[in-house]
Amino acid sequence: MEAKFQIFLILLAVLAGTALLARRVNIAPAILLLLAGIALAFVPGMPTLELPPQVVLLLVLPPLIYSASVAMSWREFKHNLRPIILFAVGCVIFTAFAVAAATHYLIGLPWDVGFLLGAIVAPPDAVAPLAIARKLGIPRRILVVLEGEGLANDATALILYRFAVVAVSTGAFSFGQAAGTFAAIIVGEIIWGIAVGWLSLRLRQWARNPRVEITLSLMTPYLATIYRPQGTGPFP
């Protein structure tokens, strides 16, 4: 246990050092962090770290999305809502179907398995591209669209993944029923998220205590993710 804790401290030190080095050499931190992670993987004696999927989905993903949403300009998000929805929903669904079709016709995978694979690889990670794009002076509107798409594409992919898992496990899939359930989930999640955000803001304004506000800010993403209306969330 002590050895694992020491390795954890070493990883934190590497993380901090890489971030400082990225600032010094004026390179996107995501690029150096990726290279540092690859280098650590080849260090002799480095233990294998395996995280259960639910740990990532329930503990890691919510605060990341919450942090990005807090930093997002919601006025610009609303102004660019149409392209953001097209990328975050339409493009993810198209990519999932494209992967399913490619794997079915090229290597003979069943449609449900191919769709499951497509749902996994469909949502792009916009963190590293955005870090580079900001340094290239790309127009602000494109950055806003990429940021907004990055906030919503994971939710779309997780819902598609849930449908694919059900199709693989049961062997049955109804497109009409899936489309209706998908729309209901989207509407339900939006209403639930607005309710949680409104309640969190009101409680923080009422408390007027930094420690309570920090606690509420830490609870908000998990409350919005875990305690959702039954059957509407992306997690089975």
C-alpha positions as CSV (number, residue, x, y, z in Angstrom):
1,M,0.0,0.0,0.0
2,E,2.8,2.4,0.9
3,A,4.6,1.6,-2.4
4,K,1.4,2.4,-4.4
5,F,1.0,5.7,-2.5
6,Q,4.6,6.6,-3.4
7,I,4.0,5.8,-7.0
8,F,0.9,8.0,-6.8
9,L,3.0,10.9,-5.5
10,I,5.6,10.4,-8.2
11,L,2.8,10.6,-10.9
12,L,1.5,13.8,-9.3
13,A,5.0,15.3,-9.4
14,V,5.4,14.3,-13.1
15,L,2.0,15.9,-13.8
16,A,3.0,19.1,-12.2
17,G,6.4,19.2,-13.7
18,T,5.1,18.5,-17.2
19,A,2.5,21.3,-16.8
20,L,5.3,23.8,-15.8
21,L,7.5,22.7,-18.6
22,A,4.7,23.1,-21.1
23,R,4.2,26.7,-19.9
24,R,7.9,27.4,-20.1
25,V,8.4,26.1,-23.7
26,N,5.0,27.4,-24.8
27,I,3.5,24.1,-25.9
28,A,0.0,22.8,-25.2
29,P,0.1,20.9,-21.9
30,A,-2.1,18.1,-23.3
31,I,0.7,17.2,-25.8
32,L,3.4,17.0,-23.2
33,L,1.1,15.1,-20.8
34,L,0.4,12.5,-23.5
35,L,4.2,12.1,-24.2
36,A,4.9,11.9,-20.5
37,G,2.2,9.2,-20.1
38,I,3.7,7.2,-23.0
39,A,7.2,7.5,-21.4
40,L,6.0,6.3,-18.0
41,A,4.4,3.3,-19.6
42,F,7.9,2.1,-20.6
43,V,9.5,2.7,-17.2
44,P,10.7,-0.7,-15.8
45,G,8.8,-1.8,-12.8
46,M,5.9,0.6,-13.3
47,P,2.8,-1.3,-12.1
48,T,-0.2,-1.8,-14.4
49,L,-3.1,0.5,-13.5
50,E,-6.6,-0.7,-14.4
51,L,-9.6,1.5,-13.6
52,P,-13.1,0.0,-13.7
53,P,-15.2,1.8,-16.4
54,Q,-17.8,3.0,-13.7
55,V,-14.9,4.8,-11.9
56,V,-14.2,6.9,-14.9
57,L,-17.8,7.5,-15.8
58,L,-19.0,8.3,-12.3
59,L,-15.9,9.9,-10.7
60,V,-13.7,11.4,-13.4
61,L,-16.1,12.5,-16.3
62,P,-18.7,14.6,-14.3
63,P,-16.2,17.1,-12.8
64,L,-14.4,17.5,-16.1
65,I,-17.6,18.3,-18.0
66,Y,-18.7,20.5,-15.1
67,S,-15.5,22.5,-15.1
68,A,-15.7,23.0,-18.9
69,S,-19.3,24.1,-18.7
70,V,-18.5,26.7,-16.0
71,A,-15.8,28.2,-18.1
72,M,-18.1,28.2,-21.2
73,S,-19.7,31.4,-22.4
74,W,-23.4,30.4,-22.5
75,R,-24.3,33.5,-24.5
76,E,-22.0,32.3,-27.3
77,F,-23.2,28.7,-26.7
78,K,-26.8,29.8,-27.3
79,H,-25.8,31.9,-30.4
80,N,-24.0,28.8,-31.9
81,L,-26.6,26.2,-30.7
82,R,-27.4,24.9,-34.2
83,P,-23.9,23.9,-35.3
84,I,-23.1,22.6,-31.8
85,I,-26.1,20.3,-31.9
86,L,-25.3,19.1,-35.4
87,F,-21.8,18.2,-34.3
88,A,-22.6,16.8,-30.8
89,V,-25.6,14.8,-31.8
90,G,-25.7,14.4,-35.6
91,C,-22.0,13.9,-36.2
92,V,-21.7,11.3,-33.3
93,I,-24.7,9.3,-34.5
94,F,-23.4,9.4,-38.1
95,T,-20.0,8.3,-37.0
96,A,-21.4,5.4,-35.0
97,F,-23.5,4.2,-38.0
98,A,-20.5,4.7,-40.3
99,V,-18.3,2.5,-38.0
100,A,-21.0,-0.1,-37.7
101,A,-21.4,-0.2,-41.5
102,A,-17.6,-0.4,-42.1
103,T,-17.0,-3.2,-39.6
104,H,-20.0,-5.1,-40.9
105,Y,-19.0,-5.0,-44.6
106,L,-15.2,-5.2,-44.2
107,I,-14.7,-7.7,-41.4
108,G,-18.1,-9.2,-41.0
109,L,-19.0,-8.0,-37.5
110,P,-22.7,-8.1,-36.6
111,W,-24.6,-4.8,-36.8
112,D,-25.2,-4.6,-33.1
113,V,-21.5,-5.2,-32.2
114,G,-20.4,-2.8,-34.9
115,F,-22.7,-0.1,-33.5
116,L,-21.4,-0.8,-30.0
117,L,-17.8,-0.2,-31.3
118,G,-19.1,2.9,-33.1
119,A,-20.6,4.4,-30.0
120,I,-17.3,3.9,-28.2
121,V,-15.1,5.7,-30.8
122,A,-17.7,8.3,-32.0
123,P,-17.2,11.2,-29.5
124,P,-13.9,13.0,-30.2
125,D,-11.9,14.5,-27.3
126,A,-11.6,18.2,-27.9
127,V,-9.2,19.0,-25.1
128,A,-5.9,18.6,-27.0
129,P,-7.2,20.1,-30.3
130,L,-8.6,23.1,-28.4
131,A,-5.3,23.7,-26.6
132,I,-3.5,23.8,-30.0
133,A,-6.3,25.8,-31.8
134,R,-6.1,28.6,-29.2
135,K,-2.4,29.1,-30.0
136,L,-3.1,29.2,-33.7
137,G,-5.4,32.1,-33.6
138,I,-8.4,30.3,-34.9
139,P,-11.7,32.4,-35.0
140,R,-13.5,32.6,-31.7
141,R,-16.7,31.1,-33.2
142,I,-15.0,27.9,-34.2
143,L,-13.5,27.5,-30.8
144,V,-17.0,28.1,-29.2
145,V,-18.5,25.4,-31.4
146,L,-15.7,22.9,-30.6
147,E,-16.0,23.6,-26.9
148,G,-19.8,23.3,-27.0
149,E,-19.6,20.1,-29.0
150,G,-17.1,18.7,-26.5
151,L,-19.6,19.3,-23.6
152,A,-22.4,17.3,-25.2
153,N,-20.9,14.6,-27.5
154,D,-20.0,12.3,-24.6
155,A,-23.7,12.2,-23.4
156,T,-24.8,11.3,-26.9
157,A,-22.2,8.5,-27.2
158,L,-23.1,7.1,-23.8
159,I,-26.8,6.9,-24.7
160,L,-25.9,5.2,-28.0
161,Y,-23.6,2.9,-26.1
162,R,-26.5,2.0,-23.7
163,F,-28.8,1.1,-26.6
164,A,-26.0,-1.0,-28.3
165,V,-25.4,-2.9,-25.1
166,V,-29.1,-3.7,-24.8
167,A,-29.2,-4.8,-28.5
168,V,-26.1,-7.1,-28.0
169,S,-27.4,-8.7,-24.8
170,T,-31.0,-9.2,-25.9
171,G,-30.6,-9.6,-29.7
172,A,-33.5,-7.3,-30.4
173,F,-33.5,-3.7,-31.5
174,S,-36.3,-1.4,-32.6
175,F,-35.3,1.8,-34.3
176,G,-38.5,3.6,-33.7
177,Q,-38.5,2.7,-30.0
178,A,-34.8,3.7,-29.7
179,A,-35.4,7.0,-31.4
180,G,-38.3,7.8,-29.0
181,T,-36.3,6.8,-26.0
182,F,-33.3,8.8,-27.1
183,A,-35.5,12.0,-27.5
184,A,-37.0,11.4,-24.0
185,I,-33.6,10.9,-22.4
186,I,-32.3,14.1,-24.0
187,V,-35.3,16.1,-22.8
188,G,-35.3,14.5,-19.4
189,E,-31.5,15.2,-18.9
190,I,-31.8,18.8,-19.9
191,I,-34.7,19.4,-17.5
192,W,-32.8,17.6,-14.7
193,G,-29.6,19.5,-15.3
194,I,-31.4,22.9,-15.3
195,A,-33.1,21.9,-12.0
196,V,-29.9,20.8,-10.4
197,G,-28.0,23.9,-11.6
198,W,-30.8,26.3,-10.4
199,L,-30.9,24.6,-7.0
200,S,-27.1,24.7,-6.6
201,L,-27.0,28.4,-7.4
202,R,-29.8,29.2,-5.0
203,L,-28.2,27.2,-2.2
204,R,-24.8,28.9,-2.8
205,Q,-26.3,32.3,-2.8
206,W,-28.3,31.5,0.4
207,A,-25.3,30.0,2.2
208,R,-22.8,32.8,1.6
209,N,-20.0,30.7,3.1
210,P,-16.9,29.8,1.1
211,R,-16.6,26.3,2.6
212,V,-20.3,25.5,1.9
213,E,-20.0,26.9,-1.6
214,I,-17.0,24.7,-2.4
215,T,-18.8,21.7,-1.0
216,L,-21.9,22.4,-3.2
217,S,-19.7,23.0,-6.3
218,L,-18.1,19.6,-5.7
219,M,-21.5,17.9,-5.2
220,T,-23.2,19.5,-8.2
221,P,-21.8,17.4,-11.1
222,Y,-22.2,14.2,-9.2
223,L,-25.8,15.1,-8.2
224,A,-26.6,15.9,-11.8
225,T,-25.0,12.6,-13.0
226,I,-25.9,10.0,-10.4
227,Y,-29.2,11.2,-8.9
228,R,-31.1,11.5,-12.2
229,P,-34.6,10.6,-13.1
230,Q,-34.8,6.8,-13.1
231,G,-34.2,5.4,-16.6
232,T,-33.2,8.6,-18.3
233,G,-29.4,8.6,-17.7
234,P,-26.7,7.2,-19.9
235,F,-25.5,4.7,-17.3
236,P,-27.3,1.3,-17.3
